[in-house]
Amino acid sequence: MTTRRRGSNSGSIIKWPQKVAHRRLREWYIWKEAN
């Protein structure tokens, strides 16, 4: 099942603390809107 391997790859991102992910997403959105 190759899909399982892909899921583990995306799982590393989920391993991040939710607060950090939210901050990165917010900064990315603001940067995109600013540009």
C-alpha positions as CSV (number, residue, x, y, z in Angstrom):
1,M,0.0,0.0,0.0
2,T,1.9,3.0,-1.2
3,T,-0.8,5.3,0.1
4,R,0.2,4.3,3.7
5,R,3.8,5.5,3.0
6,R,2.5,8.8,1.7
7,G,0.3,9.2,4.8
8,S,3.3,8.7,7.1
9,N,5.1,11.5,5.2
10,S,2.2,13.9,5.7
11,G,2.0,12.7,9.3
12,S,5.4,14.4,10.1
13,I,3.7,17.7,9.4
14,I,0.9,16.9,11.9
15,K,3.6,16.0,14.4
16,W,4.3,19.7,14.7
17,P,2.7,21.5,17.6
18,Q,-0.7,22.9,16.5
19,K,0.3,26.4,17.7
20,V,3.3,26.4,15.4
21,A,1.3,25.2,12.4
22,H,-1.3,27.9,13.0
23,R,1.4,30.6,13.3
24,R,3.0,29.4,10.1
25,L,-0.3,29.3,8.2
26,R,-1.2,32.8,9.5
27,E,2.1,34.2,8.5
28,W,1.9,32.6,5.1
29,Y,-1.6,33.9,4.5
30,I,-0.6,37.4,5.5
31,W,2.5,37.3,3.3
32,K,0.4,36.1,0.4
33,E,-2.2,38.8,0.9
34,A,0.6,41.5,1.3
35,N,2.1,40.4,-2.0
